[in-house]
Amino acid sequence: MPQCTVFPPEIENVGRPVTQVRLARAKFKAVRLLMQYREDIKNTFESFCFVAYEKCTRVKVDMDDAIRRARACKIDPFLENVWGESNDEDVAVSDEFPMTDAELVGTIMHEALHYVCRLDRGYGWRDLCTRVEHEVMEFLGDIQ
């Protein structure tokens, strides 16, 4: 159950094909939500890091990178069996599945929030593990 609602709520029941026009609108909404809840997201990542890793001494959350990657999101026609994918540079969504507006915005936000948190447990900066990233996103209201 989400404790903080950052991701958009599901209103529609029927998904529609992902197009460039829908993607442009969804990117705008995703960026607006990331900027609006910037401090809440940052604080949640930091809290989860200090709880999940007892030796954690420092945490960096780069929300500017998440916003940059959400703005640059593209449709990848070669993605199969996934709604979206990301690496530390790019975010892509699939046009294989019809999505509601909330699902499309949520997918962009979800993928953009990967790789934004780094922590130091005494041996240098490391990316936060995917499991904890997903726990944070679920806490923030992502339906995954």
N, C-alpha and C positions, 0 to 999 in steps of 0.2 A: 504494500500500500504506500503510495507516495506521501511524503511528509511535506513537500514543498512543490507547488505546481508551477513549473517553468515551461514544460512542454505543452503544446496546444491541446485542448480537450477535443475528443471525437464528437462531431456533431452529425456529419453525414453518414449514411449507411452504405452508399454505393460509390465505389471508386471509379475514376475516369482515367483514360490513358494519359501518361506523362508526356507533355509537349514542351517546347521551348517557352511558350507564353506562360503556361502554368508554372514551369520551373522558375521563371523570372519573378513572378509574384510570390512564390514560396520562398525564394532566397531573400526577398525583401522582408517578409514576415519573420523568417528565421533570424536574420541579422538584427531586426528590431527587438526580438525576444532576448537574444544573446546580450545585446547592449542594455536592455532594460533590467535584466536580472544578473548582470555581470558580477556584482559583489556577492550575491547569494550563491551563484555557481562557484565562484572562487573560494568562498568560505566553506562550502560543502566539500569540495575536493580536499581542502586543507584539513578539515575535521576528520574525514575518512582516512586520510594518510596517517595522521597521528594515532588514530584508534587501531588501524589495521597493522601498522608497523611500529613496534615498541622502540626500535632503535632509530626511528626517523628523527632527524634533527632540524631539517629545513625542507620547505616545499615551495616550488615555483609553479604558478598557474598562468599560462600565457593566453589570456582571453583575446588579445589582439590577433593572435594567430588563428584562433577559432573563428573569429569574425572574418578575417581575410580569406580563410578556406571556405567558409559558407558563401561568401560573395562570389568566389571563383568556381562554385560547384557546376558540374557539367553532366549532361546525360551521356552515359556510356552504353552504347548498343550491344557491347560484347559481354556485359555482366549477365551471368546466368544463375538462376535460383537464389538470388539475393536482391534485397531492395536497394542497398547502397553499399559503397565500399570506400575506404579511405586509407591513405598512408600518411606519412608525416608532412607531405606537401599538398596533396590533392584530395578532393572529395568528389565522388561521382554517385549518381543515382541511376537505377535501371529503368528502362522503359518497357520491360517485359511484363510487369504487373500493373494493373490499374490501381491507382491510389486515391484516397480522399485527400482533400487539402491538408487536413491535420496530419495524415500519415506522411505526406510529402514533406511538409515543414518539419515534422518530427524526425524523419530520416536524415534530412540535411543537418539538423541540429545534432543528432546522435553522432553522425560521422564526423562532424566538425569538432566535437568535444573529445574525440580520440586524440591521443598524443599531445594534449595541452598541459598535462600535469607531469612534473618531474620532482623527484624527491631524493634527498641525500640521507643515506643510512650509515654514514661514516666512511664510505669508500667511493665518493663522487656522485654526480648526478645521474640518475637512471629514470627511464620512463616508468610511469605507474603501470602495473599489470592490468591486462584487459578485464580480468574478473572484477577488480575493484573499480575500474572505470564504469563497468556495467552496473555495479551496485550503486554508485553515485548517480548515474543516469536514472535508474529505477527510482531512487529516492527523490529525484527531481521531477518525476512524473512521466518518464518515458515508458511506453507500453511494450517496447521491444518486440 
